[in-house]
Amino acid sequence: MSHYLLPDGNVQIAFSGGRTSAYMLHEILEANGGLPEKAKIVFANTGREMPQTLDFVYEVSEQWSAPIVWLEYVKERPFFKVVDHATANKTGKPFDEMLEKRKVLPNVKMRFCTSDLKIRPAERYLRAEGWKQWTNFVGIRFDEAHRQSLKTQGNSLYSWTRSYPLIDAKISKHDVAMFWKSQNFDLQMENLNGSNIYGNCDGCFCKSEQKLAELIREYPERAKWWLDKEEEYAHRGTYGRWSQKQSRKALHDFVDRQGDWIFDAKNDVLCQADDGECGMAEDEE
């Protein structure tokens, strides 16, 4: 039996806008002969996605005849709105509105941005559609299986469970990379064996120093948004920083003082690990 056959009942297909979740969507469409009426593909735009990501979501929909629901968080009820490729925000407004309400910055220990900007808008949209129970198909690969959560979400009236078909099918980064090499279109950002350093939110605090430094060097205007937010919320102390290990200003200053040699992996100057668990000391030169 295919790991991509949809179960009975309502199904949410979570689409992040990246190659992995698009691969999962392709396999679901193939296994089910298209998108069943009981299923909805949901993409949540935070306003900090790269323009190439938004173009890719649109092209996936067009190339595969896949109706994708585009959502954004708004700070007033019903706390979401439906948008499309043309009307999707590109300046970070959904993120801004969430921060105005929260009054603190998220970090690796408080990742409320994911729940507020992606999970809850999707849940509220599906509830508004009349759904009460559903299965959420999530594009997490076998090589990142530690990220899966098998807990049932919701409450006594509304609940959903998660399904991880890529884990069940033992799909790796390499499999995803090879799939996109065989397609007639692709996400127009570098594919490093299935990874994209600018995927999802461009300057996410879960990214390594290496990835954040490359954003500063290649897209300074996008990196500046994250720096400005730290300055805006600096009065909140530890709750006004994206990371407790280094400020964006320290990282910006470090990148500005150095040459391109710091981006050579063999020098090992910048931390290569993801999930924000390592950082340059504030006074490091």
Protein Blocks (a to p, Z undefined) as FASTA:
>chain_A
ZZkbccedjdddddehiaklmmmmmmmmmmnopacfkbccddddehlacfklmmmmmmmm
mmnopacddddddfbdehiacddfklpccehmmmmmmmmmnopacdfklcmkmmmmmmmm
mmmmmmmnopabdcddddddfklmmmpcfbdeddfkbccddddfklmnopafklmmmmmm
mpcbdcdbdceehiafkgcjfklckbcfklmmmmmmmmmmlmmmmmmmmmmmmmnommlc
fbfkbcfklmmmmmmmpcfklmpmklomacfbghhlaccdfklZZ
